[in-house]
């Protein structure tokens, strides 16, 4: 694990640390990838983590006068999902962000982090490459702009230097004569890595007013994920589509050409042969949806984010940078409205800090990999997986656990509803479900059944008790709670 954890409050401070520490330092925002990499020994030689999550203004999505969309380095997947601009002018990116993990993961994981991790299975790389994205890298001495297509050298390898920070992601906003889709195939509907993913963006002639399947393709971008060491363009398929209408024959041939571009491997998720066939199927589906104007995976206009009432990331204010080492590791935080100071534990996860140092054992450890949701807590107002949050991130933050939901001796309506409905079985997963449901009801007091299901996609129940859980959340939101 790391030996030093720094909370900084400016880009300049972050770059200075990178310049001084070199390869031994790593910037973290969501930390959802690097926490696992360090635990598993995948990422070697990282001694210093530099937390940039409290730097103001880096979580913005904007459109400039040239109709270029800019994503700041702290823009999360849920920021993209919740952005009307992204949903309307970069639909494939919104679809990809919606497919990432769970609400808790999307609240922490950043798009920049997804790009930098450089896994060929990462979802947002494919649409951003299809959109023609470029990234801006900055160090103390220089700034350079790199097309995303040239950013990758191999699996988990990029052109970034140890002293550089990704400070911007930009791409042209899609126009009315363009249409795109992102299709993901995974082993389950949520919390799953791509077996195959594909992003397709087509441009038609602005002057051609016919239906999409009769208009001629003026430009095509087809990108494929999880089928080669890096995300690739299906170049032959892109060339084939030019100056052609989206007839059934054209769509089928383009999908076959896309299949030939893939060079997948056999692994635990899929065989190579299956992946090749699924490339064809995913591209086929995307092209058919573009031709018909349908959308099999729409992003809701009002998506469930588990961010609370304001549906924005709440950044706890950092008045001055903080350093946490073995010699000085004081963490000052508030948990359930009470001030805490911890003199050690900075090398732990927030989950372990809560259980082992704060003595708050209601938050459970199930997988310690962000898969089960048993460790869900609220960090600065948002639902997060505490097993993937470094403990030192709690410095200056506001945290709420399952122990803090009851008020003045009265259980939270969701807690009472779980009792009334008999939604508690073995009970191990229950705190995480209750935390997710409580944040959902805070966000929207009367959610639909589909919204309830979406809110708990990051929570697993091994007793298969979902029917009672959903009913309990429905009853809590409808005020149908029985009290003794």
N, C-alpha and C positions, 0 to 999 in steps of 0.2 A: 504494500500500500504506500501512499504518499508520505513524505516526511514533513512537508510544509504546505499549509493551505492559506492562501492570501485572498481576502476580499478587497477588490479595488473599486474605485468610483469614477475612473476616467479611462479612455482609450490610451492616453499617453502613459498612465501608470502601468497598464497592462503591457504595452510595448516595451517599456523600460525593463520590466521583469523578464520578458522573453529575451531581450537583448543580453541581459546579464546572466540568465540561467541556461540559455541555449537549449539543447535537446532534452535537458532534464526537466523542463517546464512544459505545462500543457494548459491551454485555456479551457475552461469549462463553463457551460451555461446550463443546459438540461442535465448533463452528466449521465444520461440514461445509457449511453454506450460505454463510456470509459469506466464507470463503476464496475460493470461486468468484466471488462477487459482486464482491469487491474486485479480483480478477485480471481480470475482464471489464469492470470499470468500471461495473457496474450500481449499486453502492452508492457514492454520492459523498459527500464531506465527512466521512468517518470518519477521524480522526487517531489516536484512542486506543482500544485494545482492552483491556477489563477482564476478565481470566480469573477466573472464579468456581469453577473445578472443584475447588479445594482447600479450599473452605469445608465444614467437617464438618456432617453431618446433613441435607444438602439432597437426598440421593439416596434418601429413604425413601418407601415406599408403606405407607399405614396405613388402618385402618378405625376410625372413632370410635364413641362410644356411640350415636349417632343413625343408625348404619349408612351413614355417608357415607364414601366412599373419598377419600383425599387423596394427590396426587402432588406430591412436592417438585420444585423447579425443576431439579434435576440428575438426575431419574429419566430413564433412557435407554429407548430402544425395547426393548433386550434386558432391562432390568429388568422391563418389562411382560410380555414374552414369558416370562420365567422366574418370574413371580409366580403362585402358585397362586390367590391372591385375585383377581387380574385375570382369569385364565383362567376361574374359576368364576363370578365376580360381575360381570364386564364383558367378556364373550366377544368382542363386536365390536371392542373396543379391542385385545384381545390379537391378534385376527386381523389388524387393520390394522398393528400394530407388527411382526408377523411378516412382513408384505409389504414393509416398508421396506428398500430397498437390499440390503445383505449383512450377514453377521455383523460385519465390521469397521466398517461404517457404523453399525449398530445399537449397537455398543459405545460410540460417541462421541456420536451424535446424540441429543438430548434431546427429550422430548415438548413441553416448553415452547418450545424452539427451533423445533420444527415448527409450533406454533401461531403464534408471533410472526412467522415468515417470511411467513405469510399468502398462500401460493400456493394457489389453488383446487384444485390437483392434489395437495396434501399429504394423506397418507393418514389421519392420526390425527384431523384436524379433524371429519370426517364422523361417526365413531362417538361422539366426545365431545359433539358438538352433539346427536346423537340421545339420548345419555344425560342431557342436561340439565345439562351441566357449566357451572361458573362459575369465573372466574379471579380471584385476588387480586393487585392491583397495589399496590406500596408505594414511597413516596419518603421523603425525610427529613422531610417535613411532613405527610404524610397516607397513608391506606390506603383503597383502595376495592375493592369486589367487583362484577364485571361479568359478566353472563350471556354465555357464549361467542357466542351468536347476535348480541349487540350489540357484540361486540368488533371486528368487521370493517367497514371503510369501503369497501374496494375491493381490487383486486389489489395485494398486498403493502402494504396500508394498514390500520392498526389505530388504535384510540383511545388507545394508549399514549403517554404524554408522555415526552420525552427523559430526564427524571430518575427514571423509574419502573422497577422491577424486578418481574417476575412471580414471586411467592414461593409460590404454591399453585395447584393445579388440583384441584377437588373436584366430585364427582357422586354421586348415590345408587347404592348397590350394587343390582344387579338381584336381584329376588326369584324364588322358585320359580314364581310364576305369570306370569313374564315370559320372553320368548325373543327372541334377536336374532342377526343375521348381518351380516357385512361382506363385500361382494363387490367385487373389483377386477379391472378389465380393463386389461391393459397389453400392450406389444408383445413381451414375453418374460416368462418365469416369474420372473426375479429381476433386480435392478439396473435396474428400469424405472419410469418415471413413469406415473401413472394416465392412461389415455385417458378412462376413466370410473370412478368408484367410487360405491358406494351402501351406506349403513348402514340397517338396518331393525330396529326394536325394537318388539315388540308386547306389550301387557299384556292378560291375560285375567282374567276374574272369578275371584278366589281361591276362591270357593265352587263354581265349575263344575268338576266332576271328569271331564268327558268328554275324549276325545282332542282334541288341539289343533285338528284340522281341523273338529271339531264345536262347539268352544267359541266363544263370541262375543267379539269383540275389544272390550275396554273402553277401550283407549288405543293410539294408533299414532304412531310417529315414523319418518319416512322422510327421510333426508338424502342429498343428491347432491353429488358432487364433480367438478370439472373440466368443468362444463357451464354455468357462469355466472361472473361475476367473483369471487363469493364462494360459499362452501358455502351451500346453501339447503335448506329443508324443502319437500317435495312436498305442500303443504297440502291440495289437493283429494283426492289419494290417501289422505292420513291421515284426512280427514273421511269419505270413502267407506267406509273399513274399519270405522268405529265401529258396534258392535251387529250385525256380520255375522260369519258363520262363514267359515272359509277354504276355501270350495269352489273348484273349478277356475274357475268363472265369475267369482267375486269376485276371485280372484288375478289373472286376466287383465285385468279391468277396472281394478283398482288399478294394475297395471303400465302400462297405457295412460295413465292419468291422471298418473302420475309422469313419463312421457315428455313430456307437454304442459308440465310445469313447467320443463323444461330450455330453455336458450337458448344452445346451444354455438356455437363458432366453428370455422372451418377453420384448421388449423395443420399443422405437419410430422408430427404424430402421427396425425391423423385428420381426416376431413371432418366438417362439422357434421351432415350427414344420418346418417352412421354413428354418431356419438355419440348422437343422439336415439334411434335404434333400440336401441343398447346400453344406454341407461338403462332402456328397457322390459325388455330381457332380464335385466339385472342385478337389478332389483327383482322380476321374475318368479321368478328362481332363488332369491332370498333368501326370498320368501314361500313358495315350494314347500318349501324346506328346513325352514322353521319349521313348516309344516303337517305334514310327514312326520317331523320329528325328526332328519333326516339333516344331514350337514355335509360339504360338498365340500372345504372348506379348513380342516381342524382344526389347531389348534396342538398340537404334541407335548407330552405330559406332561413329558418330559425333553428339551427342545430343545437343539440345538447352539448354543452361545453364543460359543465361542472366548474365554472369560474365564479359562480355567484351572481348576485343581482346585476352588477355592472358589466359582466361578461368581458372584463379586461384583466390583464395580468396586474396584480397588485404588487408593486415593487416596494418592499420595506426600505425606508430611507437609511442610507449609510452615511453617517456624518463624517466619518474619516475611515481610511483603509484599516483593515485589521489583519494581523498576522498570527497564525496558529502553528506552533511548533511544539516539540517535546519539552522545551524549556519554558515556553509560555503558550498555554493553550486555552485560556479562559474564554468560554462561550457565554455571552449574556443574551438571554432570550426570554420570551414570555410564552407560557404554555397554559392554555385554558384560563387566561387572564391573570396568571400568577407569574411573578418574576423568578427566573432561575439563573444561577451561575454555575457552570460546570468547569472544573479545573483540569479535566482530562477528557479523553474520548474524541478528540478532534479527528482521529484517523478512522473513526467508525462511520457507519451509515446513520442517518437520522433515526431509523427504526431502532437500532441497537442503543443509541443515546437515550431514547425515550424509555425503553424497557429496562436497560441495565443501570443507567445513571439517574433518570428521573423517577424510576420505579412505577411507571405507567404501563402496566402489562396488558391493558385492554387491546392495544394494537398488536396484531399477531404477525408472526413470521411464517409464511407458508412456503414460498419458493425462493425468496431472496433474489429474484431475477425480474421482478416487475410483471409476472405472468398471472398471479392469482388474485391480487387486489386485497388480500387480508390485512395488509399494512397501510391501507388508505388513511391519510390524515389531511387536514387543511393547512397549507403553508401560505401565509399571507393571503388567505381567503380563497385559495384554489385547492381542489382535490388533487393530491399527488400520491405516488407510490413512495413511501418513506424509505424503503429498502434501497432506492436508487438516488437518494438525496444525500450528499456528504453532510456529516453532522455539523461541520463548521458553517454551513449555509444558514444554520439556525441563528447565528450571531446577529442580533438586532432584528430578528424576525418575530412574527406572531404565528403561533401554532395552536391548533385545536385538535384534540384527540377524542376518542369515543367517551372518555371520562368527562369531557367538558360539554357534552350535548344537553344533559339534564339541567334544568334551570329552577332554582328555588325549591328543590326537592321533587319537582315534577319531571317525569320522563319526557323526552322529545316525542312528538306525535309518531314518528317512525318507530322509535323504540317500543312505544306502547302498542302500536299496530302489529309489530312482530310477535309480541306476546299474545295479543288477542287472536291473531290468525294462526298461531302455532307454526310460525315461519322459522323458528329456531329448532334445528335438529341436533347435530353434534355440537354446533355453536361456534366452531373454530372460524368459519368464514363470516360469521354474523357481524362483527364490528365493521369490517370493510364494506359490506353491503349497506349497513345502516348509514355509514358516513357518505357513501355515494348517493343514497336516496335522500338524505337530509340536504345535501348540496343541490340536488335536482329540484327539490321542492322550494328551496330558497330562490333558485334561478327562475322557476316557473311553478307557481303554487298549484296549478291544476294540469299536470302533464297528461298527455295521451298515453295509451298502453304502449304504443310503439316508442315513445320518448322514454318511458320507464325502462323498456328493454335496452334501449341505447345507453342509458345511464349506467347500467350494470354490466356492460360488455367487458369491462376490465376486472370483474369479480367472478371467481369460480366457486361453485358449490359442489363438492365431491359426493354429497348425499343426494344429488339430483333433486333438490328442493325448490326449483325455480318457480313453480306455480304458486306456492304459498307465499314466496317472497314477493312476487309481482302483485299478488292480491293485497298483501300487507301495505305495500307502497301506494297502491290505488286507494285503499281505505284511509291511509294517513293523509293523502292529498285531498280526499273528499270530506275530511272531517269526521269520518266514521270510526272514531276511536273510543273504545269503552274504558272508562276509568272506574276503579273501585271507590 
